[in-house]
Amino acid sequence: KMKGMWDISEMIYNNMDYKQNLLINAFTFYIDENKITIPETYNYENEIKDNDSKWYIQNKDSLMINCINKAFKGKYKIHFFKDYKNKLLGIEMKSDKTYIKAYKVMQDFDVDGINW
């Protein structure tokens, strides 16, 4: 479910709207070597796939992101959901300081709920 590009629709960091700080509102999870692209913000340059930004699943409902950008770095509780109204596949990610709501890009809504 994690693999692929996600479009960030909401992002709160330290109890403040952080989406306005994003220069690109998407991130991508890669399976190979657990790489992740972290979007460029006004405070941090783009962390491209070739750098050391990585993600790790800790259990079925949590993951760790290790990167330079403090707004994205940390341990997250994750929850997958389907937005039936807009026919989108979504994820909510919550850490001590960050909340992210994102939707999968280029993914068929009518999947079985397991393999998306």
TIGUDREN-731992 format. One line per 3 residues: for each residue x, y, z of C-alpha. Coordinates in nm, 3 decimals, decimal comma. Layout:
% residues N
X:Y:Z  ... $
END
This chain:
% residues 116
0,000:0,000:0,000  0,282:0,244:0,076  0,466:0,217:-0,256 $
0,403:0,502:-0,496  0,337:0,875:-0,506  0,108:1,047:-0,256 $
-0,049:1,392:-0,297  -0,055:1,584:0,033  -0,396:1,741:0,093 $
-0,338:1,846:0,457  -0,026:1,888:0,666  0,001:2,020:1,021 $
0,342:2,063:1,187  0,375:2,188:1,546  0,002:2,270:1,548 $
0,032:2,501:1,245  -0,074:2,456:0,882  0,244:2,346:0,706 $
0,105:2,281:0,358  0,170:2,642:0,259  0,544:2,576:0,319 $
0,553:2,293:0,064  0,694:2,386:-0,275  0,569:2,051:-0,406 $
0,279:1,881:-0,231  0,376:1,519:-0,296  0,610:1,251:-0,169 $
0,697:0,907:-0,304  0,771:0,581:-0,125  1,005:0,349:-0,316 $
1,035:-0,020:-0,231  1,396:-0,047:-0,346  1,617:0,028:-0,048 $
1,319:0,193:0,131  1,391:0,531:-0,026  1,149:0,822:0,004 $
1,136:1,156:-0,172  1,066:1,439:0,068  0,920:1,750:-0,094 $
1,113:2,072:-0,096  0,989:2,335:0,149  1,082:2,693:0,222 $
1,308:2,566:0,504  1,459:2,255:0,341  1,581:2,172:-0,009 $
1,438:1,879:-0,202  1,552:1,543:-0,066  1,576:1,343:-0,387 $
1,561:0,965:-0,418  1,940:0,932:-0,436  1,998:1,067:-0,085 $
1,972:0,897:0,253  1,602:0,966:0,318  1,445:0,631:0,409 $
1,126:0,484:0,548  1,071:0,169:0,753  0,752:-0,014:0,845 $
0,763:-0,087:1,216  0,437:-0,281:1,231  0,109:-0,289:1,039 $
0,000:0,053:1,162  0,322:0,249:1,208  0,625:0,358:1,012 $
0,942:0,559:1,062  1,072:0,826:0,826  1,439:0,916:0,856 $
1,523:1,237:0,668  1,671:1,583:0,714  1,343:1,778:0,713 $
1,220:1,789:1,073  0,856:1,828:0,964  0,864:1,483:0,799 $
1,115:1,303:1,023  0,976:1,072:1,290  0,759:0,776:1,384 $
0,405:0,781:1,247  0,085:0,597:1,323  -0,074:0,527:0,987 $
-0,432:0,466:0,879  -0,540:0,378:0,524  -0,887:0,473:0,403 $
-1,103:0,504:0,093  -1,268:0,836:0,012  -1,584:0,705:-0,156 $
-1,717:1,049:-0,243  -1,409:1,145:-0,448  -1,303:0,786:-0,532 $
-0,956:0,828:-0,383  -0,730:0,602:-0,178  -0,592:0,782:0,125 $
-0,357:0,768:0,419  -0,346:0,958:0,746  -0,008:0,978:0,917 $
0,028:1,111:1,273  0,344:1,167:1,476  0,415:1,368:1,790 $
0,446:1,688:1,589  0,309:1,617:1,239  -0,022:1,522:1,080 $
-0,035:1,437:0,709  -0,340:1,345:0,502  -0,254:1,232:0,149 $
-0,407:1,057:-0,148  -0,250:0,799:-0,378  -0,165:0,926:-0,726 $
-0,246:0,714:-1,033  -0,407:0,429:-0,839  -0,734:0,257:-0,925 $
-0,997:0,317:-0,656  -1,175:-0,010:-0,731  -0,912:-0,242:-0,587 $
-0,968:-0,511:-0,328  -0,843:-0,308:-0,032  -0,541:-0,531:0,020 $
-0,317:-0,475:-0,281  -0,337:-0,099:-0,317 $
END
